[in-house]
């Protein structure tokens, strides 16, 4: 790899502060070390993903886990939040590809693999005006996921449910289990990972403001349903309490994830003749 220590698209000082928070005291030495480690590796299409997110996140996992000193202190659970289409799958693939270069046994999983079984999910979401059978708060089996994580952190192999979007006429259902023999760092990704309930008072105040950017496209029935989603989020708090770190993919323009999602669907149709289903 050639060029500056990190891409010129990053203002040096904000990027330095990010690296310091990730346990990097010397950004120049850090960049040079990664250059040597990567060699001729061909990474993601834009360097900002590599130098601005993938490598800092891996470095933080390396630092937090204790690998820089007395060895691994404990298994790490890292949350990765981002809207649909923001690139979480691409990021996860590259994290898994590069983690072994730091001696990290890293796995990336989606919170949506912990969706409730089909019948329970339909019952939980019955009557919602958005017409969805999965995705919103309340779609997931939080107690099951917490138990899986408890067993993993107690030293057992990590076992997680698997969700198949193709089942039940593309509404999806459970499809067995995944077993990971050795995982030091688990990245849990999803659009609602880390999201906290606003509470009745704060949500009422937000909804009382007319024509906010977030609500002007919602119908009266959809707005009336939001307190239920907010209440459902409360059940996720014990899961978020398990996170050792939380990273947020925030697009510079909110129109970009939709564009990227549509591009991904077009590629999928070209390769298999089928469109992607909402995650």
VMD Tcl script that draws the C-alpha trace (Angstrom):
set ca {
  {0.00 0.00 0.00}
  {1.21 3.53 -0.70}
  {0.28 7.13 0.01}
  {-0.07 9.11 3.22}
  {-0.18 7.42 6.66}
  {-3.95 7.74 6.57}
  {-6.21 8.99 3.79}
  {-6.29 12.72 3.24}
  {-10.07 12.56 3.49}
  {-9.69 12.51 7.30}
  {-8.94 15.71 9.22}
  {-5.84 14.58 11.17}
  {-6.88 15.82 14.62}
  {-10.35 14.19 14.83}
  {-8.86 10.98 13.48}
  {-6.05 11.14 16.04}
  {-8.59 11.54 18.85}
  {-10.50 8.50 17.56}
  {-7.31 6.44 17.54}
  {-6.37 7.56 21.05}
  {-9.76 6.34 22.27}
  {-8.98 3.04 20.56}
  {-5.75 2.66 22.52}
  {-3.41 4.05 19.84}
  {-0.86 6.49 21.28}
  {1.22 7.02 18.10}
  {-0.97 7.27 14.96}
  {2.01 7.42 12.59}
  {3.55 4.27 14.00}
  {0.09 2.65 14.02}
  {-0.43 3.45 10.34}
  {2.99 2.18 9.36}
  {2.48 -1.03 11.33}
  {-0.79 -1.66 9.55}
  {0.83 -0.94 6.17}
  {3.38 -3.64 6.82}
  {0.75 -6.04 8.13}
  {-1.58 -5.51 5.16}
  {1.08 -5.68 2.46}
  {-0.59 -6.02 -0.93}
  {-3.97 -6.78 0.64}
  {-6.87 -5.48 -1.45}
  {-9.46 -4.07 0.91}
  {-12.87 -2.39 0.65}
  {-13.57 -0.01 -2.25}
  {-13.05 3.19 -0.26}
  {-10.09 3.82 2.09}
  {-12.29 5.66 4.57}
  {-13.90 2.35 5.55}
  {-10.54 0.71 6.09}
  {-8.62 3.48 7.91}
  {-11.57 5.26 9.49}
  {-13.50 2.32 10.92}
  {-12.20 -1.21 10.32}
  {-8.64 -0.73 11.56}
  {-9.54 1.55 14.51}
  {-12.24 -0.91 15.61}
  {-9.83 -3.85 15.40}
  {-7.20 -1.88 17.27}
  {-9.68 -1.04 20.00}
  {-10.63 -4.72 20.35}
  {-6.94 -5.60 20.56}
  {-6.38 -2.96 23.23}
  {-9.54 -3.61 25.25}
  {-9.07 -7.37 25.26}
  {-5.65 -7.06 26.87}
  {-3.74 -8.57 23.95}
  {-1.29 -5.72 24.11}
  {-0.24 -6.75 27.61}
  {-1.02 -9.78 29.74}
  {-3.19 -11.58 27.24}
  {-6.95 -11.80 26.79}
  {-8.77 -10.66 29.90}
  {-12.30 -11.67 28.93}
  {-14.46 -12.23 25.83}
  {-15.54 -8.94 24.30}
  {-19.01 -8.06 23.02}
  {-19.01 -5.09 20.65}
  {-22.19 -3.49 19.32}
  {-22.35 -2.15 15.76}
  {-25.30 0.11 14.98}
  {-26.19 1.45 11.56}
  {-29.21 1.93 9.30}
  {-30.17 -0.70 6.75}
  {-27.87 -0.30 3.76}
  {-25.10 1.51 5.67}
  {-22.55 -1.26 5.05}
  {-22.67 -3.36 8.23}
  {-22.38 -6.62 6.29}
  {-19.39 -5.37 4.28}
  {-17.74 -4.08 7.43}
  {-18.33 -7.37 9.25}
  {-16.83 -9.37 6.41}
  {-13.64 -7.29 6.43}
  {-13.38 -7.38 10.24}
  {-13.48 -11.18 10.17}
  {-10.93 -11.21 7.38}
  {-8.42 -8.96 9.13}
  {-8.86 -9.95 12.78}
  {-6.50 -12.97 12.55}
  {-3.62 -10.62 11.71}
  {-3.91 -9.39 15.32}
  {-4.41 -12.86 16.72}
  {-8.08 -12.12 17.40}
  {-10.72 -14.80 16.97}
  {-13.55 -12.51 15.91}
  {-17.06 -13.29 14.71}
  {-19.75 -10.94 13.45}
  {-23.41 -11.87 13.93}
  {-26.69 -10.07 13.38}
  {-29.18 -9.48 16.16}
  {-31.80 -10.47 13.59}
  {-30.67 -14.09 13.84}
  {-32.40 -13.92 17.24}
  {-35.82 -13.09 15.79}
  {-38.68 -14.77 17.59}
  {-40.05 -17.94 15.96}
  {-42.60 -17.22 13.25}
  {-45.86 -17.66 15.19}
  {-44.62 -15.75 18.23}
  {-43.36 -12.94 16.04}
  {-46.67 -12.60 14.21}
  {-48.51 -12.50 17.52}
  {-46.17 -9.88 18.96}
  {-46.48 -7.62 15.90}
  {-50.17 -8.22 15.21}
  {-52.09 -5.12 14.21}
  {-49.12 -2.84 13.63}
  {-49.94 -0.18 11.02}
  {-46.53 -0.50 9.36}
  {-47.50 -3.88 7.92}
  {-44.26 -5.61 8.97}
  {-43.74 -9.07 10.44}
  {-40.21 -8.42 11.70}
  {-37.59 -5.66 12.22}
  {-39.12 -3.36 14.92}
  {-38.40 -3.62 18.65}
  {-40.22 -6.65 20.01}
  {-39.27 -8.86 17.05}
  {-36.36 -10.46 18.89}
  {-35.96 -13.17 21.51}
  {-33.90 -11.10 23.94}
  {-33.96 -13.65 26.83}
  {-32.64 -16.37 24.52}
  {-29.84 -14.14 23.24}
  {-28.88 -13.16 26.78}
  {-28.69 -16.82 27.78}
  {-26.50 -17.62 24.77}
  {-24.14 -14.80 25.73}
  {-24.09 -15.89 29.38}
  {-23.04 -19.40 28.43}
  {-20.36 -18.05 26.06}
  {-18.90 -15.78 28.72}
  {-18.88 -18.64 31.20}
  {-16.51 -20.54 28.91}
  {-18.85 -22.62 26.77}
  {-18.68 -22.56 22.94}
  {-20.84 -19.81 21.49}
  {-24.13 -21.08 20.08}
  {-26.64 -18.76 18.44}
  {-29.89 -19.28 16.53}
  {-29.90 -18.89 12.78}
  {-32.63 -17.01 10.90}
  {-33.51 -17.75 7.27}
  {-35.33 -14.92 5.46}
  {-36.43 -17.25 2.67}
  {-38.76 -19.33 4.85}
  {-42.49 -18.71 5.43}
  {-43.01 -17.03 2.05}
  {-40.07 -14.67 2.69}
  {-41.33 -13.68 6.14}
  {-38.55 -15.79 7.63}
  {-38.22 -18.24 10.50}
  {-35.72 -20.03 12.71}
  {-33.45 -22.39 10.83}
  {-31.31 -24.26 13.35}
  {-28.24 -23.08 15.25}
  {-24.72 -21.84 14.60}
  {-21.84 -23.02 16.77}
  {-18.56 -21.15 17.16}
  {-15.84 -23.18 18.83}
  {-13.60 -20.27 19.82}
  {-14.58 -16.59 19.81}
  {-12.63 -13.88 21.64}
  {-14.53 -10.93 20.18}
  {-18.18 -11.02 19.15}
  {-19.56 -8.12 17.10}
  {-23.34 -7.86 17.33}
  {-24.70 -5.78 14.47}
  {-28.13 -4.38 13.74}
  {-29.96 -1.13 13.17}
  {-31.37 -1.02 16.72}
  {-28.30 -2.30 18.59}
  {-27.75 0.03 21.54}
  {-30.99 1.99 21.04}
  {-32.60 3.00 24.31}
  {-36.22 3.75 25.07}
  {-37.01 7.46 25.33}
  {-39.69 6.99 27.96}
  {-43.22 8.36 28.01}
  {-42.34 11.97 28.83}
  {-39.51 12.45 26.31}
  {-41.40 10.66 23.55}
  {-44.55 12.74 24.16}
  {-42.53 15.94 23.95}
  {-40.90 14.83 20.70}
  {-44.19 13.79 19.13}
  {-45.83 17.09 20.13}
  {-43.52 19.02 17.81}
  {-45.29 19.35 14.44}
  {-43.71 18.34 11.14}
  {-40.41 17.15 12.52}
  {-38.16 15.65 9.88}
  {-38.61 12.23 11.48}
  {-42.41 12.20 11.65}
  {-43.77 14.14 8.69}
  {-43.95 11.00 6.55}
  {-45.80 8.92 9.15}
  {-49.55 8.47 9.23}
  {-51.60 9.20 12.35}
  {-51.93 5.46 12.99}
  {-48.18 4.96 12.70}
  {-47.44 7.84 15.05}
  {-49.91 6.40 17.55}
  {-47.99 3.11 17.48}
  {-44.58 4.64 18.32}
  {-45.08 4.51 22.13}
  {-45.48 0.75 21.81}
  {-42.15 0.42 19.97}
  {-40.57 2.63 22.61}
  {-41.94 0.44 25.38}
  {-40.68 -2.70 23.63}
  {-37.17 -1.21 23.61}
  {-37.05 -1.34 27.40}
  {-36.70 -5.13 27.24}
  {-33.45 -4.72 25.26}
  {-31.66 -2.73 27.96}
  {-30.22 -5.81 29.75}
  {-28.70 -6.82 26.40}
  {-27.16 -3.39 25.81}
  {-25.73 -3.55 29.33}
  {-23.64 -6.51 28.16}
  {-21.87 -4.45 25.49}
  {-18.19 -3.63 26.09}
  {-18.29 -1.04 23.31}
  {-20.72 0.45 20.79}
  {-19.85 1.75 17.32}
  {-22.26 3.78 15.21}
  {-22.30 3.96 11.41}
  {-23.75 7.39 10.74}
  {-23.99 8.32 7.04}
  {-23.12 11.87 6.05}
  {-26.46 11.97 4.20}
  {-29.42 9.80 5.14}
  {-30.27 9.28 1.48}
  {-27.08 7.25 1.02}
  {-28.11 4.04 2.88}
  {-31.27 3.80 0.76}
  {-29.20 4.21 -2.42}
  {-26.71 1.58 -1.27}
  {-29.53 -0.76 -0.30}
  {-31.13 -0.44 -3.73}
  {-27.76 -1.04 -5.39}
  {-27.27 -4.19 -3.28}
  {-30.73 -5.43 -4.25}
  {-29.97 -4.84 -7.92}
  {-26.72 -6.81 -7.64}
  {-28.57 -9.62 -5.87}
  {-31.22 -9.75 -8.60}
  {-28.55 -9.90 -11.29}
  {-26.71 -12.74 -9.54}
  {-29.64 -14.86 -8.40}
  {-32.80 -13.42 -9.90}
  {-34.17 -12.63 -6.43}
  {-34.45 -9.42 -4.47}
  {-33.28 -8.96 -0.91}
  {-35.75 -9.03 1.91}
  {-35.70 -6.48 4.69}
  {-33.48 -7.59 7.53}
}
mol new
graphics top color blue
foreach p $ca { graphics top sphere $p radius 0.5 }
foreach p [lrange $ca 0 end-1] q [lrange $ca 1 end] { graphics top cylinder $p $q radius 0.2 }
display resetview
